């Protein structure tokens, strides 16, 4: 009986991991491959989708040979002249039928290999833009915009705890990826709508984890603290979660199993850590040794994660997340002792959402724009100073920044120093300046 259950579970896992399900979902949403000859004429990448290169350009992780069989068949068809021609530059789908949709390429090239990806056909532009928005809800640009905006304009209390959850979810997710080491869904049959994260491992989906944890935690932290309808908050949280999770399948980055695992993993993390968020936040703000422990803990976690795998973009992302979390935790400690951004007293709860007037909207936009300018300037200055300095300290050539950052001695301090400073300035320096110019 136990053996049958185990065999059934394994079959279910293989079924959910099948890339054909991803490809079918993409076709249902209007994403199709171009005809093989078009892909060659448009510059097919020298590295197959799913391969990851090391610093010397050698493929270090490959899919099973069967995963690429579709590409070989396409080449044979092309050689025999059976596939359709690219007539007058008109893209054709993989069956040689003239494409009616728009032929586009991935929005961003691969962050590790520089691969720009292959053209694909979009039949439904609405879904393309919708799922592009969904996947951006889990990318760096969103976090560097959302968290500061929430800190400066909505509720610093909620934002501090939200960042703690974000750091935990992303760190545990990235480490789990480097332990399990499952590749991305095979292409073909999957169309790679996104290439930026294609060199990272797949299981679990950290987009699904953050796309589940952030909206649910935001709902749990704000409900009854702020007055708003329960159904509205719950609907927004569920919609956010569904959009992010489904967008990763649409982009060809994850199997159904990756998404389910990421969703369940994030729920487990929330279940374990939600009860202690108050303890963590109180410690960060009030304990006299909090700065030392915050820095030591985040650096130690980064060093541990860097031992799990060879160099990849996920290592840098992990250090960046830890650095940002450390900077924000340190800022909360400074703010508490300076009386900056104090939490409202319990007697003031629940908080009433303000009326949306033009003056309020204008004030929020001014805060956001000025704050982002300060953060971008901080990032640019610290990046320009940190990489040459760290390379000099460890005797690593700095003429090729991409190659230099493949050394842990460079990447770890670079990410920590730069994004730790950005996090510190986001919660301390920017509000401090706002308070002195009358914007708080």
C-alpha positions in Angstrom: 0.0 0.0 0.0 2.7 2.4 1.0 4.7 1.5 -2.2 1.6 2.2 -4.4 1.1 5.6 -2.7 4.7 6.5 -3.2 4.6 5.4 -6.9 1.4 7.4 -7.4 3.0 10.5 -5.8 6.1 10.2 -8.0 3.9 9.9 -11.1 1.9 13.0 -10.0 5.2 15.0 -9.5 6.4 14.0 -13.0 3.0 14.9 -14.5 3.1 18.3 -12.9 6.7 18.9 -14.0 5.9 18.0 -17.6 6.9 21.0 -19.8 4.1 20.1 -22.2 1.6 21.6 -19.8 3.5 24.9 -19.8 3.5 24.8 -23.6 -0.2 24.1 -23.8 -0.9 27.0 -21.4 1.2 29.3 -23.5 -0.6 28.3 -26.7 -3.9 28.8 -24.9 -2.8 32.3 -24.0 -1.7 33.1 -27.6 2.1 32.4 -27.4 3.6 30.4 -30.3 7.0 29.5 -31.6 8.2 31.0 -34.9 9.2 28.6 -37.7 12.7 27.1 -37.2 14.2 28.9 -40.2 13.0 32.3 -38.9 14.7 31.5 -35.6 18.0 30.9 -37.4 17.7 34.0 -39.5 16.9 36.1 -36.4 20.0 34.8 -34.7 19.4 31.7 -32.6 21.4 31.7 -29.4 24.6 29.7 -29.2 23.6 28.3 -25.9 20.5 26.1 -25.6 17.7 27.3 -23.4 18.2 25.7 -20.0 22.0 25.6 -20.3 24.0 27.6 -17.8 27.5 28.7 -18.4 30.4 29.1 -16.0 32.9 31.9 -16.2 34.8 30.2 -19.0 31.7 29.8 -21.2 31.4 26.1 -20.8 28.0 24.6 -20.3 27.8 23.3 -16.7 24.1 22.3 -16.5 22.2 20.7 -19.3 18.8 19.2 -19.8 18.5 15.5 -20.7 19.1 14.9 -24.3 15.4 14.1 -24.9 14.4 17.5 -23.9 16.0 19.0 -27.0 14.7 16.4 -29.4 12.1 18.8 -30.8 14.9 21.2 -31.9 16.6 18.4 -33.8 13.5 17.4 -35.5 12.9 21.0 -36.5 16.3 21.1 -38.1 15.7 17.9 -40.1 12.4 19.3 -41.4 14.2 22.5 -42.4 17.0 20.6 -44.1 14.4 18.6 -46.1 12.7 21.7 -47.2 9.4 20.7 -45.7 9.0 23.6 -43.4 7.5 26.9 -44.6 9.6 29.7 -45.9 10.0 33.1 -44.3 8.3 34.9 -47.2 8.9 38.7 -47.5 10.1 38.7 -43.9 6.8 37.4 -42.6 7.2 35.2 -39.5 5.7 31.8 -39.6 4.8 29.5 -36.7 6.4 26.1 -36.1 4.0 24.4 -38.5 4.9 26.8 -41.4 1.7 28.7 -41.2 2.0 32.5 -41.7 1.7 34.1 -38.3 -1.1 36.5 -37.7 0.2 37.9 -34.4 3.2 40.0 -33.6 6.7 38.4 -33.6 8.6 39.7 -30.6 11.7 38.8 -28.6 12.1 38.5 -24.8 12.1 41.9 -23.1 15.4 41.4 -21.4 18.5 39.3 -22.2 19.8 36.6 -20.0 21.6 38.2 -17.0 24.4 35.6 -17.0 25.0 34.5 -20.6 23.8 37.6 -22.5 21.5 35.4 -24.6 18.8 37.6 -26.1 16.5 34.6 -26.8 14.4 33.7 -29.8 11.5 35.4 -31.5 8.0 34.1 -30.6 4.5 35.1 -31.8 2.0 36.9 -29.6 -1.6 36.4 -30.7 -3.1 38.0 -27.6 -1.4 41.3 -26.7 -3.7 41.9 -23.7 -2.6 38.7 -22.0 1.0 39.4 -22.9 1.0 42.8 -21.2 -1.1 41.4 -18.2 1.3 38.6 -17.5 4.3 40.9 -18.1 2.9 43.1 -15.3 2.4 40.0 -13.2 6.0 38.8 -13.5 7.2 42.4 -12.8 5.5 42.2 -9.4 8.2 39.8 -8.4 11.2 41.6 -9.9 13.7 44.1 -8.5 12.2 47.1 -10.0 8.9 46.5 -8.3 10.5 45.9 -4.9 12.7 49.0 -5.1 9.6 51.0 -5.8 6.9 49.4 -3.7 8.7 49.1 -0.3 10.0 52.7 -0.3 6.6 54.1 -1.4 4.9 52.2 1.4 7.5 53.4 3.9 7.2 57.0 3.0 3.5 57.3 2.2 1.5 54.6 4.0 2.8 52.8 7.0 6.4 52.2 8.2 5.2 49.7 10.8 3.8 47.4 8.2 6.7 47.9 5.7 9.3 46.9 8.3 7.6 43.6 9.0 6.8 43.1 5.3 10.5 43.4 4.5 11.4 40.8 7.1 9.0 38.3 5.5 10.3 39.2 2.0 13.9 38.5 3.1 13.0 35.2 4.7 10.9 34.0 1.7 13.5 35.0 -0.9 16.5 33.7 1.0 14.9 30.3 1.8 13.6 30.0 -1.8 16.9 30.8 -3.4 18.8 28.4 -1.1 16.3 25.7 -1.8 16.8 26.2 -5.6 20.5 25.7 -5.2 20.0 22.5 -3.2 17.4 20.9 -5.4 19.0 22.1 -8.7 16.2 21.4 -11.1 16.5 23.1 -14.5 14.0 25.4 -16.1 11.3 23.8 -18.4 12.8 22.5 -21.6 12.6 24.6 -24.7 11.2 23.3 -27.0 8.3 22.7 -26.3 8.2 25.7 -24.0 8.6 29.2 -25.5 10.9 31.4 -23.5 9.0 34.6 -23.2 11.5 35.8 -20.6 15.2 35.1 -20.6 16.6 37.2 -17.7 16.4 34.5 -15.1 16.7 31.5 -17.4 20.1 30.5 -16.1 18.8 30.0 -12.5 17.4 26.8 -11.2 13.7 26.3 -11.2 12.4 24.6 -8.1 10.7 26.3 -6.2 9.5 29.4 -8.0 10.7 32.4 -5.9 8.3 34.6 -7.9 5.4 32.4 -6.7 6.8 32.5 -3.2 7.1 36.3 -3.0 3.8 36.7 -5.0 2.1 34.6 -2.3 3.8 35.8 0.8 3.9 39.6 0.1 0.1 40.1 -0.6 -1.1 37.7 2.0 1.3 39.2 4.7 0.3 42.7 3.6 -3.4 41.7 4.1 -2.7 40.1 7.5 -0.7 43.1 8.7 -3.1 45.8 7.5 -6.5 44.2 8.2 -7.9 45.7 11.5 -5.0 48.0 11.6 -6.5 50.0 8.8 -10.2 50.2 8.1 -11.2 48.7 4.8 -13.6 46.0 3.6 -12.4 42.4 4.3 -13.6 41.3 0.9 -11.6 44.0 -0.9 -8.4 43.2 0.8 -8.7 39.5 0.4 -9.7 39.8 -3.3 -6.7 42.0 -4.0 -4.3 39.6 -2.2 -5.7 36.6 -4.1 -5.6 38.4 -7.5 -2.0 39.5 -6.9 -1.0 35.9 -6.0 -2.8 34.3 -9.0 -1.4 36.9 -11.4 2.2 36.4 -10.3 2.0 32.6 -10.2 0.3 32.2 -13.6 2.6 34.7 -15.2 5.6 32.5 -14.5 4.0 29.6 -16.4 3.1 32.0 -19.3 6.8 33.2 -19.4 8.0 29.7 -19.7 10.1 30.0 -16.6 8.4 27.4 -14.3 6.5 24.2 -14.4 3.2 23.7 -12.6 5.1 21.8 -9.9 7.5 24.7 -9.3 4.5 27.1 -8.8 2.7 24.8 -6.4 5.8 24.1 -4.4 6.6 27.9 -4.2 3.0 28.6 -3.1 3.0 26.0 -0.4 6.5 26.8 0.8 5.6 30.5 1.2 2.5 29.5 3.2 4.7 27.4 5.5 7.1 30.2 6.0 4.2 32.6 6.9 2.8 30.1 9.2 6.1 29.7 11.1 7.3 33.3 11.1 4.1 35.4 11.3 3.7 34.9 15.1 7.2 36.2 15.7 7.3 39.2 13.5 6.6 41.5 16.4 9.4 40.0 18.4 11.8 40.4 15.4 10.8 44.0 14.8 11.0 44.9 18.5 14.5 43.3 18.7 15.7 45.2 15.6 14.5 48.5 17.0 15.2 48.3 20.7 17.9 45.8 21.6 21.3 47.5 22.2 23.2 44.8 20.4 20.8 44.7 17.4 23.1 46.4 14.9 25.9 43.9 15.6 23.6 40.9 15.4 21.8 42.2 12.3 25.0 42.6 10.4 26.6 39.3 11.6 23.4 37.3 10.9 22.9 38.6 7.4 26.5 38.2 6.4 26.6 34.7 7.8 23.5 33.7 5.9 25.0 35.1 2.7 28.3 33.2 3.2 26.3 30.0 3.8 24.2 30.5 0.6 27.3 31.1 -1.5 28.6 27.6 -0.6 25.6 25.8 -2.1 26.4 26.1 -5.8 28.8 27.5 -8.3 28.4 31.1 -9.4 25.1 32.1 -10.7 22.8 35.2 -10.8 20.8 33.8 -7.8 23.8 34.2 -5.5 24.0 37.9 -6.2 20.3 38.2 -5.8 20.5 36.5 -2.5 23.2 38.8 -1.2 21.3 41.8 -2.5 18.1 40.8 -0.7 20.1 40.1 2.5 21.9 43.4 2.2 18.7 45.3 1.7 17.1 43.6 4.7 20.1 44.4 6.9 20.1 48.0 5.9 16.4 48.4 6.6 16.7 46.6 9.9 19.6 49.0 10.9 17.5 52.0 9.8 14.6 50.9 12.0 17.1 50.8 15.0 18.3 54.3 14.2 14.8 55.7 13.7 13.6 54.3 17.0 16.4 56.1 18.9 15.9 59.3 17.0 12.2 59.3 17.2 11.9 59.2 13.4 8.8 57.6 11.8 7.2 56.7 15.2 4.4 54.1 15.2 1.0 55.5 16.1 -0.3 54.6 19.6 -2.6 51.7 20.1 -5.4 54.2 20.9 -5.3 55.6 17.4 -6.1 52.2 15.8 -7.7 51.3 13.5 -6.3 53.9 11.2 -8.6 55.7 8.8 -7.5 55.9 5.1 -7.1 59.5 4.2 -9.3 61.2 1.5 -7.6 61.1 -1.9 -7.2 64.8 -2.7 -5.0 66.4 -5.4 -2.7 67.8 -2.7 -2.3 64.4 -1.0 -1.5 62.7 -4.3 0.9 65.4 -5.2 2.7 65.1 -1.9 3.0 61.3 -2.2 4.4 61.7 -5.7 6.9 64.3 -4.6 8.1 62.1 -1.8 8.4 59.1 -4.1 10.2 60.9 -6.9 12.7 62.7 -4.6 13.2 59.5 -2.6 13.9 57.4 -5.6 16.3 59.9 -7.0 18.2 59.7 -3.7 18.2 55.9 -3.7 19.4 55.8 -7.4 22.1 58.2 -6.6 23.1 56.2 -3.6 23.2 53.0 -5.7 25.3 54.6 -8.5 27.8 56.1 -6.1 28.3 53.1 -4.0 28.5 50.8 -7.0 31.2 53.0 -8.5 33.2 53.0 -5.3 32.7 49.4 -4.1 33.6 47.2 -7.0 37.1 48.8 -7.7 37.8 48.9 -3.9 36.9 45.3 -3.3 38.8 44.1 -6.4 41.8 46.0 -5.2 41.6 44.5 -1.7 41.5 40.9 -3.0 43.8 41.4 -5.9 41.2 40.6 -8.6 41.3 42.4 -11.9 38.5 44.9 -12.2 38.6 45.6 -16.0 35.9 43.0 -16.6 33.2 43.7 -14.0 31.0 40.7 -15.0 33.9 38.3 -14.6 35.2 40.0 -11.4 31.7 39.7 -9.8 31.8 35.9 -10.3 34.2 35.8 -7.3 32.5 35.5 -4.0 35.1 37.9 -2.5 33.7 40.6 -4.9 30.1 39.8 -5.3 29.2 39.4 -1.6 30.7 42.6 -0.2 29.5 44.5 -3.4 25.9 43.5 -3.0 25.9 43.9 0.8 27.5 47.3 0.9 25.6 48.8 -2.1 22.1 47.5 -1.2 22.7 47.7 2.5 23.3 51.4 2.1 20.3 51.7 -0.2 18.1 50.0 2.4 19.5 52.2 5.2 18.9 55.3 3.2 15.4 54.2 2.2 14.1 54.0 5.8 16.4 56.5 7.6 18.1 59.1 5.3 15.1 59.8 3.0 12.6 60.2 5.9 15.2 62.2 7.8 15.5 64.7 4.9 11.8 64.8 4.4 11.3 65.7 8.0 13.7 68.6 7.7 12.2 70.0 4.5 8.6 69.6 5.7 7.5 66.7 3.6 6.6 64.4 6.5 
